[in-house]
Amino acid sequence: MKVVIMAGGKGTRISSLFHDIPKPMIKIGDRPVLEHEVECLREQGFDDIIITVSHLGNIIKDYFGDGSGVSPATGKPFGVKIEYFDEDVPLGNAGALFKMRNKFSEDFLLLNADAVFDVDFNRFVSFHKKHGGSVTIFTHPNSHPYDSGLIISDDNHNVVSWLTKEDCRPEYYENRVNAGLHVISPEILDTCGINPLHIGTVGPDGKTYKVDLDRDLLKPLAGTGHMFCYDSPEYVKDMGTPERFETVKKDFLSGIVNARNLSNPQKAIFLDRDGTINKYVGFLRDINDFELIPGVAKAIKEINNSGYLAIVVTNQPVIARGEVTVSQLSEIHKKMATELGKEGAFLDAVYYCPHHPDKGYEREIPELKINCDCRKPKPGMLFQAANDFNIDLSQSWMIGDSVSDTKAGNAAGCHSILISQNGENELIKHLLEANIL
């Protein structure tokens, strides 16, 4: 599979630190960011690469050549084949794809060079092939969803809506952001309605006609059934500002970036919901009764920065009892994501058990009134998360305000912590006491 790496941006926001080299050539450790990306791809069998260049592109070309040489930094072979596409005039961040259309006979990876990442690309591509879409975008939660574009999907990961920063958004939303990594079928370049002959030409208004990947090519696919999102907790972060560069450099040198690749065993903090994250009010049925416990967002933000995944596992018998619909529960969880996001925190996943073994409720749903394997104190939700994210349960923790939480954690092979219900700052206190943070 070919890989296209877009490396033509000027990096104006970070130019105060690095004004004489293209942004992908900024070093982290002993080598440029772009070299780390090439290594990540090569090690997974992706060795046929096209790099788009413009601003100071000769520096990239001189360093990597055609990929057959050795790294000036490490003295080791690059071990890849590299071609270049030079943007003599600005084409936008997708215009080059149309100019290179004849190079694509099958699906290809399209990556941004201005991000630091370490991703299991084979897993990503397998997801794309399984779902059979024209495009699969790599999505993840981030620490600032309130000023990011959002991806809205259905339960099958089909993208139903693409909200840019300027678009009106709902009051509550899932923290799901496009990370800038894509698998693309070349056929969409033929069917999107964009005329390749116009790209790079000057129109009557005196402006050069460019193609924006998100707005012109991908966003119009939302709701068509041809674009899917691949949710992953793996490390992908933009390094476009001095502050973000310092953050990703620290994460890289500490080993967090590589550790989050899902080919490596993960560590997780499993969290109960009611009484642990939000104030316990009995069976939560009304979204207006959902309120974060003070200090919880700060604690989850610390988990996000620690290298552990933050995953909620919660019993929700109100579904089986017919007191809350799946759609209403989804809205409650969107409120949780929104409120946490406002404070720079996020959850990597949420699992819930909709079952309840006891019968006799007026509006109960018979097929959900079962003795299941996922309702805590049984460990089914933890096992499912471990399968989904390659989690080493022996290196993970279960934290909740009920004995059923600790029993579930113990049954899964995790360390467990029982905290006080609705306890302000309880979560971060116990995380610190256990030397997790």
C-alpha positions as CSV (number, residue, x, y, z in Angstrom):
1,M,0.0,0.0,0.0
2,K,1.3,3.4,-0.9
3,V,1.7,6.1,1.7
4,V,1.3,9.8,1.0
5,I,2.9,12.1,3.6
6,M,1.9,15.8,3.2
7,A,5.0,17.8,4.2
8,G,4.4,21.0,2.3
9,G,3.1,23.3,5.1
10,K,5.1,26.3,6.2
11,G,4.6,25.8,9.9
12,T,4.0,29.5,10.6
13,R,3.0,29.0,14.2
14,I,6.2,27.3,15.2
15,S,8.5,29.4,13.0
16,S,9.5,31.5,16.0
17,L,11.6,28.4,17.1
18,F,12.5,26.9,13.8
19,H,12.5,29.4,10.9
20,D,15.0,27.9,8.6
21,I,13.8,24.3,8.3
22,P,10.4,22.8,7.3
23,K,8.4,21.7,10.3
24,P,8.7,17.9,9.6
25,M,12.4,18.3,9.9
26,I,12.4,19.6,13.4
27,K,14.3,17.1,15.6
28,I,12.9,15.1,18.5
29,G,15.7,13.2,20.1
30,D,18.5,12.6,17.5
31,R,16.4,12.7,14.3
32,P,13.7,14.7,12.5
33,V,10.0,14.0,13.2
34,L,9.6,12.9,9.6
35,E,12.2,10.3,10.1
36,H,10.4,8.9,13.1
37,E,7.3,8.7,11.0
38,V,9.1,6.9,8.2
39,E,10.6,4.4,10.7
40,C,7.1,3.7,12.1
41,L,5.8,3.0,8.7
42,R,8.7,0.9,7.5
43,E,8.7,-1.3,10.6
44,Q,5.1,-2.2,9.7
45,G,5.7,-3.0,6.1
46,F,4.7,0.4,4.6
47,D,7.8,1.2,2.5
48,D,6.4,2.8,-0.7
49,I,6.2,6.5,0.2
50,I,5.3,9.7,-1.7
51,I,6.2,13.0,0.1
52,T,4.6,16.2,-1.0
53,V,7.0,19.2,-0.5
54,S,7.0,22.9,-1.2
55,H,8.4,25.3,1.5
56,L,12.1,24.5,2.0
57,G,11.4,21.1,0.4
58,N,14.9,20.7,-0.8
59,I,16.0,20.1,2.8
60,I,13.7,17.1,3.0
61,K,14.8,15.8,-0.4
62,D,18.5,16.2,0.4
63,Y,18.1,14.4,3.7
64,F,16.1,11.4,2.6
65,G,16.9,11.1,-1.1
66,D,15.0,8.3,-2.7
67,G,15.0,6.3,0.6
68,S,17.8,3.9,-0.6
69,G,20.5,5.6,1.4
70,V,21.4,5.8,5.1
71,S,20.2,8.2,7.8
72,P,22.6,11.1,8.6
73,A,21.4,10.8,12.1
74,T,21.7,7.1,12.8
75,G,23.9,5.7,10.0
76,K,21.2,3.1,9.4
77,P,19.4,2.5,6.1
78,F,16.1,4.3,5.6
79,G,14.9,1.0,4.0
80,V,12.1,2.6,2.0
81,K,11.3,3.9,-1.5
82,I,10.6,7.6,-1.6
83,E,9.2,9.8,-4.4
84,Y,8.4,13.5,-4.2
85,F,5.7,15.8,-5.5
86,D,6.8,19.4,-5.7
87,E,4.1,22.0,-5.3
88,D,5.4,24.8,-7.4
89,V,2.2,26.8,-6.7
90,P,0.0,26.3,-3.6
91,L,-2.6,23.6,-4.3
92,G,-4.2,23.2,-0.9
93,N,-3.6,20.2,1.3
94,A,-5.4,17.9,-1.1
95,G,-4.7,19.3,-4.5
96,A,-1.6,17.2,-5.0
97,L,-3.7,14.0,-4.8
98,F,-5.5,15.0,-8.0
99,K,-2.2,15.8,-9.8
100,M,-0.9,12.4,-8.7
101,R,-4.0,10.4,-9.6
102,N,-2.2,8.1,-11.9
103,K,0.0,6.8,-9.1
104,F,-2.9,5.3,-7.2
105,S,-4.3,2.0,-8.3
106,E,-5.5,0.9,-4.9
107,D,-6.3,2.4,-1.5
108,F,-3.5,4.4,0.1
109,L,-2.6,6.0,3.4
110,L,-2.6,9.8,3.6
111,L,-0.8,11.3,6.6
112,N,0.1,14.7,7.9
113,A,3.8,15.3,8.4
114,D,3.3,17.9,11.1
115,A,2.1,15.5,13.8
116,V,3.9,13.2,16.1
117,F,2.4,9.7,16.1
118,D,3.1,6.0,16.7
119,V,0.2,4.0,15.3
120,D,-0.6,0.4,14.5
121,F,-1.3,1.1,10.8
122,N,-2.0,-2.6,10.0
123,R,-4.8,-2.5,12.5
124,F,-6.1,0.7,11.0
125,V,-6.0,-0.6,7.5
126,S,-7.7,-3.9,8.5
127,F,-10.6,-1.8,10.0
128,H,-10.9,0.1,6.7
129,K,-11.1,-3.1,4.7
130,K,-13.6,-4.7,7.0
131,H,-16.0,-1.8,6.8
132,G,-15.6,-1.3,3.0
133,G,-15.8,2.4,2.9
134,S,-14.2,4.8,0.4
135,V,-12.5,6.7,3.3
136,T,-11.6,5.8,6.9
137,I,-10.4,8.6,9.1
138,F,-8.4,8.1,12.3
139,T,-10.3,9.7,15.2
140,H,-9.5,10.1,18.8
141,P,-10.5,12.3,21.8
142,N,-8.4,15.3,22.6
143,S,-8.0,17.9,25.4
144,H,-9.7,20.7,23.6
145,P,-12.8,19.4,21.7
146,Y,-14.6,22.7,22.3
147,D,-12.4,24.4,19.7
148,S,-11.8,21.4,17.4
149,G,-13.7,20.0,14.5
150,L,-15.9,17.1,15.5
151,I,-16.8,13.8,13.9
152,I,-20.3,12.4,14.6
153,S,-20.8,8.7,13.8
154,D,-23.4,6.0,14.3
155,D,-22.9,2.8,16.2
156,N,-21.3,1.2,13.1
157,H,-18.7,3.9,13.0
158,N,-20.3,5.4,9.9
159,V,-19.6,9.2,9.8
160,V,-23.0,10.9,9.7
161,S,-21.8,14.5,10.3
162,W,-18.6,16.5,10.1
163,L,-18.7,19.7,12.2
164,T,-15.9,22.3,11.6
165,K,-14.9,24.8,14.2
166,E,-17.3,27.3,12.7
167,D,-20.3,25.0,12.5
168,C,-23.1,25.1,15.0
169,R,-22.7,22.2,17.4
170,P,-25.1,20.5,19.8
171,E,-25.0,21.4,23.5
172,Y,-23.5,18.0,24.3
173,Y,-21.2,16.0,22.0
174,E,-18.8,13.1,21.9
175,N,-15.2,14.0,22.1
176,R,-14.2,12.6,18.7
177,V,-11.7,14.6,16.6
178,N,-10.0,13.8,13.2
179,A,-6.4,13.1,13.9
180,G,-5.1,13.7,10.3
181,L,-4.5,10.1,9.3
182,H,-6.6,8.5,6.6
183,V,-7.1,5.5,4.4
184,I,-8.5,6.6,1.0
185,S,-9.8,4.9,-2.0
186,P,-8.6,6.7,-5.1
187,E,-12.0,6.5,-6.7
188,I,-13.3,9.4,-4.6
189,L,-10.9,11.6,-6.5
190,D,-12.8,10.7,-9.7
191,T,-16.3,11.1,-8.2
192,C,-16.1,14.1,-5.9
193,G,-16.9,16.6,-8.6
194,I,-13.6,18.5,-8.5
195,N,-12.0,19.2,-11.8
196,P,-8.2,18.5,-11.6
197,L,-7.5,20.9,-14.5
198,H,-8.7,23.8,-12.4
199,I,-6.4,23.1,-9.4
200,G,-3.5,25.5,-9.3
201,T,-5.0,27.9,-11.8
202,V,-5.9,31.5,-11.1
203,G,-9.6,32.4,-11.2
204,P,-11.3,35.6,-12.2
205,D,-11.1,36.8,-8.6
206,G,-7.3,36.6,-8.8
207,K,-7.1,33.7,-6.3
208,T,-5.4,30.3,-7.0
209,Y,-7.9,27.4,-7.0
210,K,-6.9,25.0,-4.1
211,V,-8.5,21.9,-2.6
212,D,-8.9,21.6,1.1
213,L,-8.9,18.0,2.2
214,D,-11.4,18.3,5.0
215,R,-13.9,20.9,3.6
216,D,-13.8,20.0,-0.1
217,L,-13.2,16.2,-0.1
218,L,-14.0,14.6,3.2
219,K,-16.8,16.6,4.8
220,P,-19.1,16.1,1.8
221,L,-18.9,12.4,2.3
222,A,-20.5,12.6,5.8
223,G,-23.9,11.0,5.8
224,T,-23.3,9.1,2.5
225,G,-22.4,5.8,4.0
226,H,-19.0,5.9,2.3
227,M,-16.8,7.2,5.2
228,F,-16.1,5.6,8.5
229,C,-14.1,6.6,11.6
230,Y,-11.6,4.5,13.4
231,D,-11.6,5.4,17.1
232,S,-8.2,4.8,18.7
233,P,-6.4,6.0,21.9
234,E,-3.0,5.8,20.1
235,Y,-0.7,8.8,20.2
236,V,-1.3,11.4,17.5
237,K,-0.6,15.1,18.4
238,D,0.0,18.2,16.3
239,M,3.3,19.9,17.1
240,G,2.5,23.2,15.4
241,T,3.0,25.6,18.3
242,P,6.0,26.0,20.6
243,E,3.9,24.8,23.5
244,R,2.6,21.7,21.7
245,F,6.1,20.9,20.5
246,E,7.5,20.9,24.0
247,T,4.6,18.6,25.1
248,V,5.2,16.0,22.3
249,K,8.9,16.1,22.8
250,K,8.5,15.3,26.4
251,D,6.0,12.5,25.6
252,F,8.3,11.1,23.0
253,L,11.4,11.1,25.2
254,S,9.5,9.6,28.1
255,G,8.4,6.7,25.9
256,I,4.7,7.5,26.0
257,V,4.4,7.9,22.2
258,N,5.7,4.5,21.4
259,A,3.9,2.8,24.3
260,R,0.5,3.9,23.1
261,N,0.9,2.0,19.8
262,L,-1.8,-0.7,20.1
263,S,0.6,-3.4,19.0
264,N,2.1,-2.9,22.5
265,P,0.2,-4.0,25.7
266,Q,-1.7,-1.1,27.2
267,K,-2.3,-0.1,30.8
268,A,-5.7,1.2,31.8
269,I,-7.5,2.9,34.7
270,F,-11.1,1.6,34.7
271,L,-13.5,3.9,36.3
272,D,-17.0,3.4,37.6
273,R,-19.4,6.2,36.6
274,D,-22.1,7.1,39.2
275,G,-20.6,8.1,42.5
276,T,-17.0,8.0,41.1
277,I,-17.2,10.5,38.1
278,N,-20.6,12.1,38.6
279,K,-22.5,12.7,41.8
280,Y,-24.6,9.6,42.8
281,V,-28.3,10.4,42.8
282,G,-29.7,6.9,42.7
283,F,-30.6,5.6,39.3
284,L,-29.7,8.5,37.0
285,R,-32.6,8.9,34.6
286,D,-32.6,12.7,33.8
287,I,-29.6,14.3,32.0
288,N,-30.1,17.4,34.1
289,D,-29.1,15.4,37.2
290,F,-25.7,14.5,35.8
291,E,-23.0,16.6,37.6
292,L,-19.3,16.0,37.7
293,I,-17.8,15.5,41.2
294,P,-15.4,18.4,41.9
295,G,-11.8,17.4,41.2
296,V,-12.7,14.5,38.9
297,A,-11.8,16.3,35.7
298,K,-8.4,17.2,37.0
299,A,-7.8,13.6,38.0
300,I,-8.8,12.2,34.6
301,K,-6.6,14.8,33.0
302,E,-3.7,13.5,35.0
303,I,-4.6,9.9,33.8
304,N,-4.6,11.2,30.2
305,N,-1.0,12.5,30.8
306,S,0.2,9.4,32.6
307,G,0.3,6.9,29.8
308,Y,-2.7,5.0,31.2
309,L,-6.0,4.7,29.2
310,A,-9.0,6.2,31.0
311,I,-12.0,3.8,30.5
312,V,-15.4,3.9,32.1
313,V,-17.2,0.7,32.9
314,T,-20.7,1.2,34.3
315,N,-23.8,-0.8,35.1
316,Q,-26.9,0.8,33.6
317,P,-29.9,-1.4,34.6
318,V,-32.2,1.6,33.8
319,I,-32.0,0.4,30.2
320,A,-33.3,-3.0,30.9
321,R,-35.9,-1.5,33.3
322,G,-37.2,0.7,30.5
323,E,-36.5,3.9,32.4
324,V,-33.9,5.3,30.1
325,T,-33.5,4.6,26.3
326,V,-30.2,3.8,24.7
327,S,-30.4,7.2,23.0
328,Q,-31.0,9.0,26.3
329,L,-28.0,7.2,27.8
330,S,-25.9,8.3,24.9
331,E,-26.9,11.9,25.5
332,I,-25.9,11.5,29.2
333,H,-22.5,10.2,28.1
334,K,-22.1,13.0,25.6
335,K,-22.7,15.5,28.5
336,M,-20.0,13.7,30.5
337,A,-17.6,14.0,27.5
338,T,-18.5,17.6,27.0
339,E,-18.1,18.6,30.6
340,L,-14.8,16.8,31.0
341,G,-13.6,18.3,27.7
342,K,-14.2,21.8,29.0
343,E,-11.6,21.1,31.6
344,G,-9.1,19.5,29.2
345,A,-9.8,15.9,30.2
346,F,-11.2,13.0,28.1
347,L,-12.2,9.3,28.3
348,D,-10.7,6.8,25.9
349,A,-13.8,4.6,25.9
350,V,-17.1,4.0,27.7
351,Y,-18.6,0.6,28.2
352,Y,-22.0,0.0,29.8
353,C,-24.0,-3.0,30.8
354,P,-27.7,-2.6,29.9
355,H,-28.9,-5.8,31.6
356,H,-30.7,-6.4,34.8
357,P,-31.5,-9.9,36.1
358,D,-34.6,-9.0,38.3
359,K,-38.0,-8.9,36.5
360,G,-41.3,-7.2,37.4
361,Y,-40.8,-3.6,36.2
362,E,-43.6,-2.0,34.4
363,R,-41.7,-0.9,31.3
364,E,-38.9,-3.5,31.4
365,I,-37.4,-4.9,28.2
366,P,-37.6,-8.7,28.4
367,E,-34.6,-9.5,26.2
368,L,-32.4,-7.4,28.6
369,K,-33.6,-9.1,31.8
370,I,-30.9,-11.7,31.9
371,N,-28.0,-12.8,34.1
372,C,-25.2,-11.6,31.8
373,D,-21.4,-11.7,31.9
374,C,-20.9,-7.9,31.7
375,R,-22.8,-6.7,34.8
376,K,-20.4,-5.9,37.6
377,P,-19.2,-7.6,39.8
378,K,-18.6,-9.8,36.8
379,P,-15.7,-8.7,34.7
380,G,-17.1,-8.9,31.2
381,M,-16.8,-5.2,30.4
382,L,-13.1,-5.1,31.4
383,F,-12.4,-8.2,29.3
384,Q,-14.1,-6.6,26.3
385,A,-12.0,-3.4,26.7
386,A,-8.9,-5.6,27.1
387,N,-9.7,-7.3,23.8
388,D,-10.5,-4.0,22.0
389,F,-7.3,-2.2,23.2
390,N,-4.8,-4.9,23.9
391,I,-4.8,-4.1,27.6
392,D,-2.6,-5.9,30.1
393,L,-5.1,-6.3,32.9
394,S,-2.4,-7.2,35.4
395,Q,-0.9,-3.7,35.0
396,S,-4.3,-2.0,35.2
397,W,-6.6,-0.6,37.9
398,M,-10.3,-0.7,38.7
399,I,-11.6,2.3,40.7
400,G,-15.1,2.7,42.0
401,D,-17.3,3.5,44.9
402,S,-18.9,0.0,45.3
403,V,-17.7,-3.4,46.3
404,S,-19.1,-4.7,43.0
405,D,-16.5,-2.5,41.2
406,T,-13.5,-3.9,43.2
407,K,-14.8,-7.4,42.8
408,A,-15.0,-6.9,39.0
409,G,-11.5,-5.5,39.0
410,N,-10.2,-8.4,41.0
411,A,-12.0,-11.0,38.8
412,A,-10.4,-9.4,35.8
413,G,-6.9,-9.6,37.4
414,C,-6.6,-5.8,38.0
415,H,-5.5,-3.9,41.0
416,S,-8.6,-2.4,42.7
417,I,-9.4,0.7,44.7
418,L,-12.6,1.4,46.6
419,I,-13.3,5.2,47.0
420,S,-15.9,7.1,48.9
421,Q,-19.1,7.8,47.1
422,N,-19.3,11.4,45.7
423,G,-16.0,12.2,47.4
424,E,-14.5,15.4,46.2
425,N,-10.8,14.9,45.1
426,E,-11.1,11.3,46.2
427,L,-10.1,10.0,42.8
428,I,-6.9,12.0,42.5
429,K,-6.0,11.3,46.1
430,H,-6.1,7.6,45.6
431,L,-4.3,7.8,42.3
432,L,-1.5,9.6,44.0
433,E,-1.5,7.2,47.1
434,A,-1.2,4.2,44.8
435,N,1.7,5.8,42.9
436,I,-0.3,5.6,39.6
437,L,0.4,9.2,38.8
